[in-house]
Amino acid sequence: MVKAHVQDLASMGRPVRFSSLSASAWDRVRVTLVPRCPYRVGDAVVGDDPFNGRHEGIVMSLRGSSVELGTAAGVFFYDHRHLRRLD
């Protein structure tokens, strides 16, 4: 059965402002437009960057467009655009 009446959040002790609703909607739209990293944690990749050099390793963590790459020589951070899958 479908309810014909939906209780307003403001009457439940939690006021709702238009600015907070519009800000959360804008954040959801903005997140969908940001480039996403095509790699997942545990993928074997090769990172090639003029500053960090070339390293083979495994993706340890993702934060935005930055990828933490765990290698035998240590941990390096790359932009996901400087990575490619290991053959």
Biopython code that builds the backbone (N, CA, C, O; Angstrom):
import numpy as np
from Bio.PDB.StructureBuilder import StructureBuilder

atoms = [
    (1, "MET", "N", (0.841, -1.166, 0.000)),
    (1, "MET", "CA", (0.000, 0.000, 0.000)),
    (1, "MET", "C", (0.893, 1.238, 0.000)),
    (1, "MET", "O", (1.902, 1.277, 0.705)),
    (2, "VAL", "N", (0.539, 2.215, -0.760)),
    (2, "VAL", "CA", (1.312, 3.446, -0.885)),
    (2, "VAL", "C", (0.750, 4.492, 0.058)),
    (2, "VAL", "O", (-0.465, 4.676, 0.139)),
    (3, "LYS", "N", (1.637, 5.180, 0.774)),
    (3, "LYS", "CA", (1.188, 6.240, 1.669)),
    (3, "LYS", "C", (0.890, 7.495, 0.857)),
    (3, "LYS", "O", (1.648, 7.857, -0.043)),
    (4, "ALA", "N", (-0.183, 8.133, 1.171)),
    (4, "ALA", "CA", (-0.551, 9.371, 0.486)),
    (4, "ALA", "C", (0.107, 10.569, 1.144)),
    (4, "ALA", "O", (0.175, 11.641, 0.544)),
    (5, "HIS", "N", (0.594, 10.405, 2.373)),
    (5, "HIS", "CA", (1.177, 11.518, 3.112)),
    (5, "HIS", "C", (2.607, 11.152, 3.517)),
    (5, "HIS", "O", (2.846, 10.085, 4.084)),
    (6, "VAL", "N", (3.539, 12.032, 3.225)),
    (6, "VAL", "CA", (4.928, 11.839, 3.630)),
    (6, "VAL", "C", (5.239, 12.867, 4.700)),
    (6, "VAL", "O", (4.991, 14.058, 4.511)),
    (7, "GLN", "N", (5.786, 12.411, 5.834)),
    (7, "GLN", "CA", (6.074, 13.310, 6.938)),
    (7, "GLN", "C", (7.247, 14.211, 6.588)),
    (7, "GLN", "O", (8.261, 13.752, 6.061)),
    (8, "ASP", "N", (7.101, 15.492, 6.884)),
    (8, "ASP", "CA", (8.133, 16.478, 6.608)),
    (8, "ASP", "C", (9.271, 16.316, 7.610)),
    (8, "ASP", "O", (9.028, 16.126, 8.802)),
    (9, "LEU", "N", (10.524, 16.392, 7.127)),
    (9, "LEU", "CA", (11.679, 16.248, 8.019)),
    (9, "LEU", "C", (11.743, 17.373, 9.042)),
    (9, "LEU", "O", (12.246, 17.172, 10.147)),
    (10, "ALA", "N", (11.244, 18.547, 8.692)),
    (10, "ALA", "CA", (11.274, 19.671, 9.621)),
    (10, "ALA", "C", (10.403, 19.389, 10.847)),
    (10, "ALA", "O", (10.722, 19.842, 11.946)),
    (11, "SER", "N", (9.329, 18.659, 10.673)),
    (11, "SER", "CA", (8.464, 18.345, 11.810)),
    (11, "SER", "C", (9.059, 17.248, 12.681)),
    (11, "SER", "O", (8.575, 17.024, 13.790)),
    (12, "MET", "N", (10.087, 16.563, 12.214)),
    (12, "MET", "CA", (10.715, 15.495, 12.986)),
    (12, "MET", "C", (11.902, 16.010, 13.783)),
    (12, "MET", "O", (12.662, 15.207, 14.324)),
    (13, "GLY", "N", (12.085, 17.322, 13.872)),
    (13, "GLY", "CA", (13.164, 17.897, 14.661)),
    (13, "GLY", "C", (14.429, 18.127, 13.873)),
    (13, "GLY", "O", (15.447, 18.506, 14.453)),
    (14, "ARG", "N", (14.405, 17.913, 12.587)),
    (14, "ARG", "CA", (15.582, 18.105, 11.752)),
    (14, "ARG", "C", (15.230, 19.091, 10.637)),
    (14, "ARG", "O", (14.674, 18.695, 9.612)),
    (15, "PRO", "N", (15.549, 20.370, 10.831)),
    (15, "PRO", "CA", (15.150, 21.354, 9.832)),
    (15, "PRO", "C", (15.896, 21.155, 8.507)),
    (15, "PRO", "O", (17.071, 20.788, 8.483)),
    (16, "VAL", "N", (15.190, 21.406, 7.428)),
    (16, "VAL", "CA", (15.755, 21.263, 6.095)),
    (16, "VAL", "C", (15.802, 22.640, 5.459)),
    (16, "VAL", "O", (14.795, 23.346, 5.406)),
    (17, "ARG", "N", (16.976, 23.017, 4.978)),
    (17, "ARG", "CA", (17.124, 24.299, 4.308)),
    (17, "ARG", "C", (17.320, 24.063, 2.822)),
    (17, "ARG", "O", (17.899, 23.061, 2.403)),
    (18, "PHE", "N", (16.827, 25.001, 2.043)),
    (18, "PHE", "CA", (16.981, 24.905, 0.597)),
    (18, "PHE", "C", (18.449, 24.955, 0.207)),
    (18, "PHE", "O", (18.859, 24.269, -0.730)),
    (19, "SER", "N", (19.248, 25.749, 0.903)),
    (19, "SER", "CA", (20.672, 25.866, 0.564)),
    (19, "SER", "C", (21.409, 24.547, 0.795)),
    (19, "SER", "O", (22.288, 24.193, 0.009)),
    (20, "SER", "N", (21.070, 23.817, 1.853)),
    (20, "SER", "CA", (21.736, 22.537, 2.093)),
    (20, "SER", "C", (21.311, 21.495, 1.065)),
    (20, "SER", "O", (22.127, 20.682, 0.630)),
    (21, "LEU", "N", (20.028, 21.517, 0.670)),
    (21, "LEU", "CA", (19.573, 20.593, -0.362)),
    (21, "LEU", "C", (20.223, 20.877, -1.706)),
    (21, "LEU", "O", (20.634, 19.959, -2.416)),
    (22, "SER", "N", (20.313, 22.163, -2.050)),
    (22, "SER", "CA", (20.924, 22.509, -3.333)),
    (22, "SER", "C", (22.427, 22.230, -3.315)),
    (22, "SER", "O", (22.986, 21.839, -4.340)),
    (23, "ALA", "N", (23.091, 22.421, -2.179)),
    (23, "ALA", "CA", (24.521, 22.127, -2.088)),
    (23, "ALA", "C", (24.788, 20.635, -2.234)),
    (23, "ALA", "O", (25.739, 20.242, -2.910)),
    (24, "SER", "N", (23.965, 19.803, -1.611)),
    (24, "SER", "CA", (24.171, 18.358, -1.742)),
    (24, "SER", "C", (23.867, 17.890, -3.158)),
    (24, "SER", "O", (24.535, 16.990, -3.667)),
    (25, "ALA", "N", (22.867, 18.488, -3.801)),
    (25, "ALA", "CA", (22.570, 18.135, -5.190)),
    (25, "ALA", "C", (23.704, 18.547, -6.114)),
    (25, "ALA", "O", (24.063, 17.811, -7.033)),
    (26, "TRP", "N", (24.267, 19.722, -5.872)),
    (26, "TRP", "CA", (25.394, 20.196, -6.688)),
    (26, "TRP", "C", (26.613, 19.288, -6.495)),
    (26, "TRP", "O", (27.316, 19.001, -7.464)),
    (27, "ASP", "N", (26.873, 18.837, -5.284)),
    (27, "ASP", "CA", (27.994, 17.930, -5.022)),
    (27, "ASP", "C", (27.822, 16.613, -5.768)),
    (27, "ASP", "O", (28.796, 16.076, -6.296)),
    (28, "ARG", "N", (26.594, 16.081, -5.823)),
    (28, "ARG", "CA", (26.360, 14.844, -6.558)),
    (28, "ARG", "C", (26.589, 15.028, -8.053)),
    (28, "ARG", "O", (27.122, 14.137, -8.715)),
    (29, "VAL", "N", (26.190, 16.176, -8.587)),
    (29, "VAL", "CA", (26.406, 16.459, -10.005)),
    (29, "VAL", "C", (27.886, 16.622, -10.300)),
    (29, "VAL", "O", (28.383, 16.124, -11.310)),
    (30, "ARG", "N", (28.591, 17.323, -9.414)),
    (30, "ARG", "CA", (30.014, 17.587, -9.619)),
    (30, "ARG", "C", (30.836, 16.300, -9.573)),
    (30, "ARG", "O", (31.790, 16.150, -10.337)),
    (31, "VAL", "N", (30.482, 15.385, -8.699)),
    (31, "VAL", "CA", (31.214, 14.124, -8.581)),
    (31, "VAL", "C", (31.071, 13.288, -9.844)),
    (31, "VAL", "O", (32.008, 12.592, -10.234)),
    (32, "THR", "N", (29.915, 13.348, -10.486)),
    (32, "THR", "CA", (29.718, 12.553, -11.699)),
    (32, "THR", "C", (30.504, 13.094, -12.877)),
    (32, "THR", "O", (30.774, 12.354, -13.824)),
    (33, "LEU", "N", (30.879, 14.374, -12.844)),
    (33, "LEU", "CA", (31.604, 14.975, -13.957)),
    (33, "LEU", "C", (33.125, 14.885, -13.819)),
    (33, "LEU", "O", (33.843, 15.200, -14.767)),
    (34, "VAL", "N", (33.625, 14.465, -12.669)),
    (34, "VAL", "CA", (35.063, 14.386, -12.426)),
    (34, "VAL", "C", (35.613, 13.123, -13.084)),
    (34, "VAL", "O", (34.957, 12.082, -13.060)),
    (35, "PRO", "N", (36.820, 13.201, -13.675)),
    (35, "PRO", "CA", (37.383, 11.983, -14.262)),
    (35, "PRO", "C", (37.665, 10.939, -13.182)),
    (35, "PRO", "O", (38.191, 11.256, -12.115)),
    (36, "ARG", "N", (37.312, 9.712, -13.474)),
    (36, "ARG", "CA", (37.505, 8.633, -12.506)),
    (36, "ARG", "C", (38.711, 7.785, -12.887)),
    (36, "ARG", "O", (39.087, 7.693, -14.056)),
    (37, "CYS", "N", (39.291, 7.184, -11.897)),
    (37, "CYS", "CA", (40.437, 6.317, -12.106)),
    (37, "CYS", "C", (39.946, 4.949, -12.583)),
    (37, "CYS", "O", (39.084, 4.348, -11.941)),
    (38, "PRO", "N", (40.487, 4.446, -13.709)),
    (38, "PRO", "CA", (40.022, 3.151, -14.227)),
    (38, "PRO", "C", (40.625, 1.948, -13.496)),
    (38, "PRO", "O", (40.270, 0.810, -13.803)),
    (39, "TYR", "N", (41.519, 2.172, -12.546)),
    (39, "TYR", "CA", (42.195, 1.079, -11.849)),
    (39, "TYR", "C", (41.555, 0.841, -10.492)),
    (39, "TYR", "O", (40.951, 1.739, -9.905)),
    (40, "ARG", "N", (41.700, -0.385, -10.007)),
    (40, "ARG", "CA", (41.191, -0.753, -8.697)),
    (40, "ARG", "C", (42.346, -1.169, -7.803)),
    (40, "ARG", "O", (43.448, -1.441, -8.279)),
    (41, "VAL", "N", (42.087, -1.216, -6.522)),
    (41, "VAL", "CA", (43.100, -1.648, -5.566)),
    (41, "VAL", "C", (43.451, -3.097, -5.872)),
    (41, "VAL", "O", (42.567, -3.947, -5.981)),
    (42, "GLY", "N", (44.749, -3.375, -6.011)),
    (42, "GLY", "CA", (45.220, -4.717, -6.310)),
    (42, "GLY", "C", (45.606, -4.926, -7.760)),
    (42, "GLY", "O", (46.173, -5.967, -8.090)),
    (43, "ASP", "N", (45.321, -3.970, -8.645)),
    (43, "ASP", "CA", (45.703, -4.090, -10.057)),
    (43, "ASP", "C", (47.208, -3.893, -10.218)),
    (43, "ASP", "O", (47.805, -3.034, -9.569)),
    (44, "ALA", "N", (47.817, -4.704, -11.093)),
    (44, "ALA", "CA", (49.242, -4.556, -11.414)),
    (44, "ALA", "C", (49.374, -3.541, -12.540)),
    (44, "ALA", "O", (48.803, -3.722, -13.616)),
    (45, "VAL", "N", (50.130, -2.470, -12.293)),
    (45, "VAL", "CA", (50.272, -1.388, -13.262)),
    (45, "VAL", "C", (51.727, -0.953, -13.369)),
    (45, "VAL", "O", (52.569, -1.310, -12.544)),
    (46, "VAL", "N", (51.999, -0.166, -14.415)),
    (46, "VAL", "CA", (53.308, 0.454, -14.605)),
    (46, "VAL", "C", (53.095, 1.955, -14.573)),
    (46, "VAL", "O", (52.254, 2.486, -15.297)),
    (47, "GLY", "N", (53.862, 2.639, -13.728)),
    (47, "GLY", "CA", (53.791, 4.091, -13.645)),
    (47, "GLY", "C", (55.001, 4.707, -14.304)),
    (47, "GLY", "O", (56.133, 4.324, -14.008)),
    (48, "ASP", "N", (54.779, 5.659, -15.196)),
    (48, "ASP", "CA", (55.873, 6.329, -15.896)),
    (48, "ASP", "C", (55.661, 7.828, -15.787)),
    (48, "ASP", "O", (54.736, 8.378, -16.384)),
    (49, "ASP", "N", (56.519, 8.485, -15.022)),
    (49, "ASP", "CA", (56.398, 9.912, -14.746)),
    (49, "ASP", "C", (57.800, 10.523, -14.781)),
    (49, "ASP", "O", (58.739, 9.899, -14.286)),
    (50, "PRO", "N", (57.974, 11.716, -15.345)),
    (50, "PRO", "CA", (59.317, 12.308, -15.389)),
    (50, "PRO", "C", (59.893, 12.608, -14.009)),
    (50, "PRO", "O", (61.114, 12.657, -13.858)),
    (51, "PHE", "N", (59.045, 12.811, -12.999)),
    (51, "PHE", "CA", (59.542, 13.142, -11.664)),
    (51, "PHE", "C", (59.778, 11.900, -10.811)),
    (51, "PHE", "O", (60.784, 11.823, -10.107)),
    (52, "ASN", "N", (58.868, 10.925, -10.861)),
    (52, "ASN", "CA", (58.998, 9.711, -10.055)),
    (52, "ASN", "C", (59.754, 8.604, -10.770)),
    (52, "ASN", "O", (60.249, 7.682, -10.123)),
    (53, "GLY", "N", (59.852, 8.675, -12.078)),
    (53, "GLY", "CA", (60.502, 7.621, -12.842)),
    (53, "GLY", "C", (59.516, 6.530, -13.214)),
    (53, "GLY", "O", (58.303, 6.693, -13.083)),
    (54, "ARG", "N", (60.069, 5.398, -13.687)),
    (54, "ARG", "CA", (59.230, 4.283, -14.124)),
    (54, "ARG", "C", (59.292, 3.176, -13.080)),
    (54, "ARG", "O", (60.371, 2.707, -12.717)),
    (55, "HIS", "N", (58.125, 2.766, -12.604)),
    (55, "HIS", "CA", (58.042, 1.729, -11.571)),
    (55, "HIS", "C", (56.875, 0.805, -11.864)),
    (55, "HIS", "O", (55.804, 1.243, -12.286)),
    (56, "GLU", "N", (57.101, -0.481, -11.634)),
    (56, "GLU", "CA", (56.038, -1.481, -11.719)),
    (56, "GLU", "C", (55.582, -1.797, -10.303)),
    (56, "GLU", "O", (56.398, -1.926, -9.391)),
    (57, "GLY", "N", (54.283, -1.920, -10.130)),
    (57, "GLY", "CA", (53.795, -2.230, -8.797)),
    (57, "GLY", "C", (52.316, -2.511, -8.784)),
    (57, "GLY", "O", (51.687, -2.722, -9.821)),
    (58, "ILE", "N", (51.775, -2.509, -7.578)),
    (58, "ILE", "CA", (50.371, -2.817, -7.353)),
    (58, "ILE", "C", (49.695, -1.593, -6.747)),
    (58, "ILE", "O", (50.257, -0.932, -5.874)),
    (59, "VAL", "N", (48.492, -1.299, -7.215)),
    (59, "VAL", "CA", (47.725, -0.177, -6.691)),
    (59, "VAL", "C", (47.331, -0.488, -5.250)),
    (59, "VAL", "O", (46.662, -1.484, -4.975)),
    (60, "MET", "N", (47.757, 0.383, -4.339)),
    (60, "MET", "CA", (47.469, 0.170, -2.922)),
    (60, "MET", "C", (46.271, 0.979, -2.446)),
    (60, "MET", "O", (45.481, 0.499, -1.633)),
    (61, "SER", "N", (46.130, 2.217, -2.954)),
    (61, "SER", "CA", (44.970, 3.024, -2.582)),
    (61, "SER", "C", (44.710, 4.067, -3.650)),
    (61, "SER", "O", (45.590, 4.414, -4.439)),
    (62, "LEU", "N", (43.481, 4.558, -3.656)),
    (62, "LEU", "CA", (43.046, 5.584, -4.604)),
    (62, "LEU", "C", (42.479, 6.750, -3.815)),
    (62, "LEU", "O", (41.708, 6.556, -2.875)),
    (63, "ARG", "N", (42.860, 7.957, -4.196)),
    (63, "ARG", "CA", (42.293, 9.154, -3.583)),
    (63, "ARG", "C", (42.172, 10.213, -4.656)),
    (63, "ARG", "O", (43.151, 10.866, -5.015)),
    (64, "GLY", "N", (40.969, 10.376, -5.162)),
    (64, "GLY", "CA", (40.755, 11.318, -6.251)),
    (64, "GLY", "C", (41.444, 10.808, -7.504)),
    (64, "GLY", "O", (41.188, 9.688, -7.947)),
    (65, "SER", "N", (42.319, 11.630, -8.077)),
    (65, "SER", "CA", (43.059, 11.187, -9.258)),
    (65, "SER", "C", (44.438, 10.652, -8.886)),
    (65, "SER", "O", (45.200, 10.247, -9.763)),
    (66, "SER", "N", (44.765, 10.647, -7.596)),
    (66, "SER", "CA", (46.067, 10.165, -7.130)),
    (66, "SER", "C", (45.992, 8.673, -6.793)),
    (66, "SER", "O", (45.037, 8.205, -6.172)),
    (67, "VAL", "N", (47.027, 7.942, -7.220)),
    (67, "VAL", "CA", (47.095, 6.506, -6.985)),
    (67, "VAL", "C", (48.359, 6.206, -6.198)),
    (67, "VAL", "O", (49.443, 6.657, -6.566)),
    (68, "GLU", "N", (48.228, 5.452, -5.124)),
    (68, "GLU", "CA", (49.384, 5.018, -4.344)),
    (68, "GLU", "C", (49.844, 3.689, -4.909)),
    (68, "GLU", "O", (49.098, 2.709, -4.904)),
    (69, "LEU", "N", (51.072, 3.659, -5.394)),
    (69, "LEU", "CA", (51.616, 2.479, -6.055)),
    (69, "LEU", "C", (52.676, 1.851, -5.161)),
    (69, "LEU", "O", (53.691, 2.477, -4.854)),
    (70, "GLY", "N", (52.438, 0.614, -4.745)),
    (70, "GLY", "CA", (53.396, -0.108, -3.916)),
    (70, "GLY", "C", (54.340, -0.910, -4.796)),
    (70, "GLY", "O", (53.902, -1.782, -5.547)),
    (71, "THR", "N", (55.630, -0.621, -4.706)),
    (71, "THR", "CA", (56.639, -1.297, -5.512)),
    (71, "THR", "C", (57.668, -1.942, -4.596)),
    (71, "THR", "O", (57.605, -1.807, -3.374)),
    (72, "ALA", "N", (58.620, -2.647, -5.208)),
    (72, "ALA", "CA", (59.704, -3.250, -4.436)),
    (72, "ALA", "C", (60.626, -2.178, -3.869)),
    (72, "ALA", "O", (61.267, -2.390, -2.840)),
    (73, "ALA", "N", (60.696, -1.027, -4.533)),
    (73, "ALA", "CA", (61.571, 0.065, -4.097)),
    (73, "ALA", "C", (60.907, 0.984, -3.084)),
    (73, "ALA", "O", (61.566, 1.864, -2.530)),
    (74, "GLY", "N", (59.632, 0.802, -2.833)),
    (74, "GLY", "CA", (58.922, 1.662, -1.888)),
    (74, "GLY", "C", (57.540, 2.012, -2.397)),
    (74, "GLY", "O", (56.973, 1.325, -3.248)),
    (75, "VAL", "N", (57.012, 3.095, -1.857)),
    (75, "VAL", "CA", (55.681, 3.554, -2.218)),
    (75, "VAL", "C", (55.813, 4.849, -3.010)),
    (75, "VAL", "O", (56.537, 5.759, -2.607)),
    (76, "PHE", "N", (55.109, 4.927, -4.145)),
    (76, "PHE", "CA", (55.136, 6.113, -4.995)),
    (76, "PHE", "C", (53.711, 6.535, -5.284)),
    (76, "PHE", "O", (52.798, 5.710, -5.327)),
    (77, "PHE", "N", (53.532, 7.831, -5.482)),
    (77, "PHE", "CA", (52.226, 8.377, -5.806)),
    (77, "PHE", "C", (52.243, 8.879, -7.240)),
    (77, "PHE", "O", (53.133, 9.633, -7.633)),
    (78, "TYR", "N", (51.258, 8.459, -8.016)),
    (78, "TYR", "CA", (51.138, 8.832, -9.418)),
    (78, "TYR", "C", (49.741, 9.381, -9.678)),
    (78, "TYR", "O", (48.787, 9.060, -8.969)),
    (79, "ASP", "N", (49.646, 10.203, -10.692)),
    (79, "ASP", "CA", (48.345, 10.567, -11.226)),
    (79, "ASP", "C", (47.881, 9.383, -12.065)),
    (79, "ASP", "O", (48.698, 8.742, -12.726)),
    (80, "HIS", "N", (46.598, 9.084, -12.050)),
    (80, "HIS", "CA", (46.123, 7.884, -12.746)),
    (80, "HIS", "C", (46.340, 7.962, -14.250)),
    (80, "HIS", "O", (46.299, 6.932, -14.924)),
    (81, "ARG", "N", (46.566, 9.140, -14.791)),
    (81, "ARG", "CA", (46.803, 9.280, -16.226)),
    (81, "ARG", "C", (48.219, 8.850, -16.622)),
    (81, "ARG", "O", (48.501, 8.656, -17.804)),
    (82, "HIS", "N", (49.115, 8.700, -15.625)),
    (82, "HIS", "CA", (50.489, 8.280, -15.896)),
    (82, "HIS", "C", (50.673, 6.768, -15.707)),
    (82, "HIS", "O", (51.800, 6.273, -15.732)),
    (83, "LEU", "N", (49.588, 6.048, -15.520)),
    (83, "LEU", "CA", (49.647, 4.605, -15.305)),
    (83, "LEU", "C", (49.096, 3.855, -16.512)),
    (83, "LEU", "O", (48.273, 4.373, -17.267)),
    (84, "ARG", "N", (49.568, 2.628, -16.672)),
    (84, "ARG", "CA", (48.981, 1.720, -17.660)),
    (84, "ARG", "C", (49.077, 0.315, -17.102)),
    (84, "ARG", "O", (49.910, 0.029, -16.242)),
    (85, "ARG", "N", (48.221, -0.553, -17.595)),
    (85, "ARG", "CA", (48.183, -1.924, -17.091)),
    (85, "ARG", "C", (49.444, -2.682, -17.459)),
    (85, "ARG", "O", (50.043, -2.454, -18.511)),
    (86, "LEU", "N", (49.831, -3.575, -16.587)),
    (86, "LEU", "CA", (50.987, -4.415, -16.809)),
    (86, "LEU", "C", (50.629, -5.504, -17.812)),
    (86, "LEU", "O", (49.589, -6.150, -17.689)),
    (87, "ASP", "N", (51.493, -5.706, -18.804)),
    (87, "ASP", "CA", (51.217, -6.730, -19.837)),
    (87, "ASP", "C", (51.450, -8.121, -19.349)),
    (87, "ASP", "O", (51.261, -9.078, -20.099)),
]
sb = StructureBuilder()
sb.init_structure("model")
sb.init_model(0)
sb.init_chain("A")
sb.init_seg("    ")
for serial, (resi, resn, name, xyz) in enumerate(atoms, 1):
    if name == "N":
        sb.init_residue(resn, " ", resi, " ")
    sb.init_atom(name, np.array(xyz, "f"), 0.0, 1.0, " ", f" {name:<3s}", serial, name[0])
structure = sb.get_structure()
